[in-house]
Amino acid sequence: MTDKQELEPHKNAKEFINQISVVLRTSQIHDANNVALVSSISRLIAIINALCEHENSIVLELRGEFFYINDYRIRYPLECLLNFDFLVREFKRRELGSVVFKHQVRSEDIRDFIRACIAAAYSQDPFSSLEEKMAGVRNIEVGRLKKVVDEDAIDVRKMVKKTYYNAVSFAQGVINKLKAGEKVNIKKAKRIVESMVDQILEEEQLLLGMTAIKDYDEYTYHHSVNVSILTIALGQRLGLNRKMLTELGMVALFHDIGKMEIPNDMLNKPTNFTDDEWRIIRKHPIWGLKAVLKLKKFDELTIKTAIVSFEHHMNIDFTGYPKLKQPLDLDFYSRIVSLADQYDAMTSARVYSRVPLAPDRALSIMMDRSGTQLDPLLFKFFTNMVGVYPIGTLVLLDTRELALVCESNQISPERPRVMLIVDSRGDRIKGTIVDLTEMKEQDVYVRSIRKTMDPNKYKINLAEYLL
């Protein structure tokens, strides 16, 4: 079989998954004879039967957070994200792991499948109910959701952690080499950023989770890596291609390079800066511009890195620093980096501000700055990315349990996935991950967030749970 023939069944795969989502969503709103539903079903049947022309059957399987068609993983296109996430949630709600469509699926088969899915959603044993109601349907078979093998998840976490700490180590090495007057290996920096881009595309939530774990003693290096990760993730949401994501990650990694000119005893000062010290701190964008231009030969990436290093504290209304006599519009990358820079700085226990802000409080302050200091459109994308309750937020549930947010929810931002760490009796427990979209009966959620809490007050070490 040629490569072209092998790829043929998958060319409409995204549309296939998207259309199933449309049919399920429409069926929950309209009755069986509604024109919109009838049209959606006809479109789905056409897609299924076209795919089945190349293979005897089409197996749609949910593994973790991703769909596979005949063992071929389907990447999530940005324009279909809401429908993909909706379908993941609907499958999990019914404990549905796979659906097999056989050649020449009929309208009656799809309608039977829809009815079974709707009924199963409110059953005590949803998959058994679904399987029972599908027993007489000839051309569609269903399979129970399989748990992702824990060893695989552990391996992925190890890989993400290795990438993150390699980047932190490199950031530290760059500063030390520059201070010593040595050359910096830009190719190595690009390889590290490319690996972060790959993992943002594959394991975004895990890598974003690493940015929630703050290191007090090495703030400067962790901060540079965190800003790089946050900007890559935001760039992906904006639809930037892989080359642009790598560029964005690179300029973010070097955005604070000018701080190497600030004496360590001043940078690590435990008390507030004096006016004179602030004047020195505010020079780091200019020093950064000069340092970047000395890094390597003069090329496009060097220019972009220098611009971001110079502009990332200016603000879009130019109320920041350094001041310009004739301000121009800020560079696109500078606008992105400034968002990530402010968010990570506010949520970190910085050397000159030992108490970090809770993620939701930081977002609230940034909301006030949106439209003046921060680009309002990019800020909307940023809040959508990190969620109403960003990863690492400590929350009190209406069940009197304490939990840490470990994964955001793009469809229902107020209902993320959380890790339970304190039970209703107040006892510490081994983190169990639960989905706040889970319902016990129609319109009644098993758990809901009552309010956010201060993890410092409870001496909760995020690394202990998120790693």
C-alpha positions in Angstrom: 0.0 0.0 0.0 1.3 3.4 -0.9 1.7 6.3 1.6 -1.1 8.1 -0.2 -3.4 5.2 0.2 -2.5 4.8 3.9 -3.3 8.5 4.5 -6.5 8.5 2.5 -8.8 7.3 5.4 -7.5 10.0 7.7 -7.8 13.1 5.5 -11.3 13.7 6.7 -10.7 12.5 10.3 -10.9 15.9 11.9 -14.1 16.6 10.1 -15.4 13.2 11.2 -14.8 13.8 14.9 -16.1 17.4 14.6 -19.3 16.2 13.0 -20.0 13.5 15.7 -19.7 16.3 18.3 -22.1 18.5 16.3 -24.6 15.6 16.1 -24.5 14.9 19.8 -24.7 18.5 20.7 -27.6 19.2 18.4 -29.5 16.1 19.6 -29.4 17.5 23.2 -31.1 20.7 22.0 -33.6 19.6 19.3 -36.0 16.7 18.8 -35.4 13.8 16.4 -37.2 15.4 13.4 -35.6 18.8 13.7 -34.1 20.0 10.3 -30.7 20.8 11.9 -30.4 17.4 13.4 -31.5 15.6 10.3 -29.0 17.6 8.3 -26.2 16.9 10.8 -26.8 13.2 10.7 -26.8 13.0 6.9 -23.5 14.8 6.9 -22.0 12.4 9.4 -23.2 9.4 7.5 -21.6 10.7 4.3 -18.3 11.2 6.1 -18.4 7.7 7.8 -19.3 5.9 4.6 -16.6 7.8 2.6 -14.0 6.7 5.2 -15.2 3.1 5.1 -14.6 2.9 1.4 -10.9 2.5 2.2 -11.2 0.2 5.2 -13.7 -2.3 6.3 -14.5 -0.4 9.5 -13.6 2.8 11.3 -12.6 2.6 14.9 -12.8 5.9 16.8 -11.0 5.5 20.2 -10.4 7.9 23.1 -7.0 7.4 24.7 -6.3 9.9 27.5 -7.2 13.3 26.1 -6.8 12.4 22.4 -8.8 10.6 19.7 -7.4 8.0 17.4 -8.9 6.6 14.2 -7.7 3.1 13.4 -4.6 3.8 15.7 -3.9 7.1 13.9 -3.8 10.0 16.4 -5.9 13.0 15.3 -4.4 16.4 16.1 -6.7 19.1 17.4 -7.2 21.9 15.0 -7.8 25.3 16.7 -11.1 25.9 14.9 -12.5 22.5 16.1 -11.1 22.8 19.7 -14.5 23.4 21.4 -16.2 20.4 19.6 -13.2 18.1 20.3 -13.2 19.0 24.0 -17.0 18.6 24.2 -16.7 15.1 22.7 -13.9 14.0 25.0 -16.1 15.1 28.0 -19.1 13.2 26.6 -17.2 10.0 26.0 -15.8 10.1 29.6 -19.2 10.9 31.1 -20.5 7.6 29.6 -17.2 5.6 30.2 -17.2 5.2 26.4 -13.7 4.3 25.1 -14.4 3.3 21.4 -17.0 3.3 18.7 -16.7 1.0 15.7 -18.5 2.1 12.5 -19.0 -0.6 9.9 -19.5 -0.1 6.2 -22.7 1.6 5.1 -23.9 3.0 8.4 -27.6 4.0 8.1 -29.6 6.9 9.6 -31.4 4.5 11.9 -28.0 3.3 13.3 -26.9 6.9 14.2 -30.3 7.7 15.7 -30.1 4.6 17.9 -26.6 5.6 19.0 -27.7 9.1 19.9 -30.7 7.8 21.9 -28.4 5.3 23.7 -25.9 8.1 24.5 -28.5 10.5 25.9 -30.1 7.8 28.1 -26.7 6.5 29.4 -25.6 10.0 30.6 -28.1 9.7 33.5 -27.5 6.0 34.4 -25.7 4.8 37.5 -23.6 2.5 35.2 -23.5 4.6 32.0 -21.4 2.3 29.8 -23.5 -0.8 30.6 -26.6 1.1 29.8 -25.1 2.3 26.5 -23.9 -1.2 25.6 -27.3 -2.7 26.4 -29.2 -0.2 24.2 -26.7 -0.7 21.4 -27.0 -4.5 21.4 -29.4 -4.6 18.4 -27.6 -2.1 16.3 -25.9 -3.9 13.4 -23.4 -1.4 12.1 -22.1 0.3 15.3 -20.3 -1.3 18.2 -19.1 0.4 21.4 -16.2 -0.4 23.8 -15.6 0.6 27.4 -13.1 3.4 28.2 -9.7 2.0 29.2 -7.6 3.6 31.8 -4.3 5.1 30.5 -1.4 2.9 31.7 0.1 4.7 34.7 3.6 3.8 33.6 3.1 5.7 30.3 1.9 8.7 32.2 4.9 8.6 34.5 7.3 8.4 31.6 5.7 11.4 30.0 6.0 13.4 33.3 9.6 12.4 33.5 10.3 13.6 30.0 8.5 16.9 30.7 10.4 17.4 33.9 13.7 16.7 32.2 13.0 19.2 29.4 12.0 21.9 32.0 15.1 21.5 34.2 17.4 21.2 31.2 16.1 24.6 30.1 16.6 26.1 33.6 20.1 24.7 33.7 20.8 26.2 30.3 19.4 29.6 31.3 21.7 29.6 34.3 24.7 28.5 32.2 24.0 31.4 29.7 24.2 34.0 32.4 27.4 32.5 33.9 29.1 32.3 30.5 28.2 35.8 29.5 29.5 37.1 32.8 32.7 35.3 32.2 33.0 36.7 28.7 32.5 33.2 27.1 30.5 32.4 24.0 26.9 31.0 24.3 25.7 28.0 22.3 22.6 29.4 20.5 22.1 26.1 18.7 21.7 24.3 22.0 19.2 27.0 23.1 17.2 26.4 19.9 17.1 22.6 20.5 15.8 23.1 24.1 13.1 25.5 22.9 12.1 23.1 20.1 11.7 20.4 22.6 9.4 22.7 24.7 7.4 23.5 21.6 7.0 19.8 20.9 5.8 19.2 24.4 3.4 22.2 24.4 1.8 20.7 21.3 1.6 17.2 22.9 1.4 17.7 26.6 0.5 21.4 27.2 -1.1 21.0 30.6 1.9 19.1 32.1 4.4 21.7 30.9 2.2 24.6 32.1 2.0 22.7 35.4 5.8 23.0 35.7 5.5 26.8 35.6 3.2 26.7 38.6 6.1 25.2 40.7 8.2 28.1 41.9 11.8 28.0 43.0 12.7 30.8 45.5 16.4 30.5 45.2 16.8 30.4 41.4 14.0 32.8 40.5 15.8 34.5 37.6 16.4 31.2 35.7 13.1 29.6 36.4 11.4 32.8 35.5 13.0 32.9 32.1 11.9 29.3 31.3 8.4 29.9 32.7 7.9 32.9 30.5 9.2 30.9 27.5 6.7 28.1 28.2 3.8 30.5 28.7 4.6 32.4 25.6 4.9 29.3 23.4 1.5 28.0 24.8 -0.1 31.4 24.1 1.4 31.4 20.6 -0.1 28.0 19.9 -3.5 29.3 20.9 -3.0 32.2 18.5 -2.4 29.8 15.7 1.4 30.5 15.2 3.3 27.9 13.2 6.1 25.8 14.6 8.8 28.1 13.3 7.2 31.1 14.9 6.6 29.2 18.2 10.3 28.4 18.3 11.2 32.0 17.7 8.8 33.2 20.3 10.2 30.7 22.9 13.8 31.9 22.1 13.1 35.6 22.5 11.2 34.9 25.7 14.1 32.7 27.1 16.5 35.7 26.7 14.0 38.5 27.6 15.6 39.2 31.0 19.2 38.7 30.0 20.0 42.4 30.9 19.6 41.5 34.6 23.1 39.8 34.6 24.4 43.4 34.9 22.6 43.9 38.2 24.8 43.1 41.2 23.6 39.8 42.9 23.4 41.4 46.3 21.0 44.0 44.9 19.0 41.5 42.9 18.7 39.1 45.9 18.0 41.8 48.4 15.2 40.6 50.8 13.8 44.1 51.4 12.2 46.6 49.1 14.4 48.5 46.6 15.4 52.1 47.3 14.7 54.7 44.6 18.3 54.5 43.4 18.2 50.8 43.2 15.0 50.9 41.2 16.8 53.3 38.7 19.4 50.6 38.2 16.8 47.8 37.9 15.0 49.8 35.2 18.2 49.8 33.1 18.1 46.1 32.5 16.1 46.3 29.2 18.8 48.5 27.7 21.6 46.3 29.0 19.6 43.3 27.6 19.5 44.9 24.2 23.3 45.3 24.2 23.9 41.8 25.5 21.8 40.2 22.8 23.5 42.0 20.0 26.8 40.6 21.3 25.5 37.0 21.4 26.2 36.0 17.8 26.2 37.2 14.2 23.6 39.8 13.3 20.5 38.0 12.0 16.7 38.2 12.1 16.3 36.2 15.3 19.0 38.3 17.1 17.0 41.5 16.1 13.7 40.0 17.4 15.3 38.9 20.6 16.9 42.4 21.1 13.6 44.1 20.5 11.7 42.0 23.0 14.5 42.4 25.6 14.3 46.2 25.1 10.4 46.5 25.0 9.0 43.9 27.5 8.5 46.5 30.3 7.3 49.4 28.2 3.5 48.6 28.3 1.3 49.2 25.2 0.5 52.8 26.5 4.2 53.4 27.1 3.8 54.1 30.8 6.5 51.6 31.6 10.3 51.7 30.9 12.6 52.6 29.2 11.1 55.8 28.0 11.2 56.8 24.4 11.0 60.3 22.8 9.0 59.0 19.9 7.2 55.7 20.8 6.2 53.3 18.1 3.7 50.4 18.4 5.2 47.5 20.5 6.4 44.4 18.6 3.9 41.5 18.5 6.3 39.2 20.4 6.9 42.0 23.0 3.2 42.2 23.7 3.0 38.4 24.2 6.2 38.2 26.4 5.0 41.1 28.6 1.8 39.2 29.5 3.7 36.0 30.5 6.4 38.1 32.3 3.9 39.9 34.5 1.9 36.8 35.3 4.9 34.6 36.3 6.4 37.5 38.2 3.3 38.1 40.3 2.7 34.4 41.0 6.3 33.7 42.0 7.9 34.2 45.4 10.5 36.7 44.0 13.7 37.5 45.9 12.4 41.0 46.6 8.7 39.9 47.3 8.7 36.7 49.2 4.9 36.2 49.2 3.5 35.4 45.8 0.0 36.3 44.6 -2.6 33.5 44.0 -2.9 32.9 40.2 -6.5 34.1 40.2 -5.5 37.3 42.0 -2.7 37.9 39.5 -5.2 37.6 36.6 -7.5 40.0 38.4 -4.7 42.6 38.5 -3.8 42.0 34.9 -7.5 42.4 34.0 -7.3 45.9 35.4 -4.2 46.6 33.3 -5.8 45.2 30.1 -6.3 47.9 27.5 -3.8 50.2 29.1 -0.6 48.4 30.0 -1.5 45.0 28.4 -2.9 44.1 24.9 -6.6 43.4 25.6 -7.1 40.8 22.8 -4.0 38.9 23.7 -5.0 39.0 27.4 -8.3 37.3 26.5 -6.4 34.5 24.8 -4.1 34.3 27.8 -6.9 34.0 30.3 -8.6 31.4 28.1 -5.3 29.4 28.1 -4.5 29.5 31.9 -8.2 29.3 32.8 -10.4 31.1 35.4 -8.6 28.9 38.0 -5.0 28.4 36.7 -3.0 25.3 37.3 -1.6 25.4 40.9 -4.6 27.3 42.3 -5.7 26.0 45.7 -9.5 25.7 45.9 -12.1 24.9 48.6 -14.9 22.7 47.2 -18.6 22.7 48.3 -17.8 19.1 49.7 -15.4 20.8 52.2 -12.5 19.2 50.4 -9.3 21.1 49.5 -8.0 20.6 46.0 -5.3 21.9 43.6 -6.2 22.7 40.1 -4.1 20.5 37.8 -5.8 20.9 34.4 -7.8 23.7 32.9 -11.1 23.2 31.0 -11.5 25.2 27.8 -15.3 24.5 27.5 -16.2 25.2 31.1 -13.4 27.3 32.6 -15.0 27.3 36.0 -14.9 23.5 36.1 -11.3 22.4 35.8 -9.8 19.0 36.7 -8.5 19.1 40.3 -6.4 17.0 42.6 -7.9 16.3 46.0 -5.4 16.8 48.8 -7.5 17.3 52.0 -10.7 15.4 52.6 -13.9 16.7 54.1 -12.6 15.7 57.6 -9.5 17.8 57.2 -7.1 14.9 56.7 -4.3 15.0 54.1 -4.9 12.5 51.4 -2.9 11.2 48.4 -3.9 13.3 45.4 -6.9 11.8 43.6 -7.7 13.6 40.3 -11.4 14.4 39.7 -13.3 16.2 37.0 -15.5 19.0 38.2 -17.8 18.5 35.2 -18.9 15.2 36.7 -22.6 15.0 37.5 -24.5 12.7 39.8 -27.8 13.4 38.3 -29.3 15.9 35.8 -28.0 19.4 36.4 -26.4 18.5 39.7 -22.6 18.5 39.9 -20.8 16.1 42.3 -18.4 18.9 43.2 -18.1 22.7 42.7 -15.5 25.3 43.6 -16.7 27.5 46.5 -13.6 29.8 46.7 -9.9 30.0 46.2 -7.5 29.6 49.1 -3.9 30.7 50.0 -1.5 27.7 49.7 1.1 29.5 51.8 -1.3 29.6 54.8 -1.7 25.8 54.6 2.1 25.2 53.9 1.3 23.3 50.7 4.2 22.5 48.5 3.0 22.5 44.9 5.9 20.4 43.7 4.9 17.6 46.1 1.7 17.2 44.2 2.2 18.5 40.7 5.4 16.5 40.1 
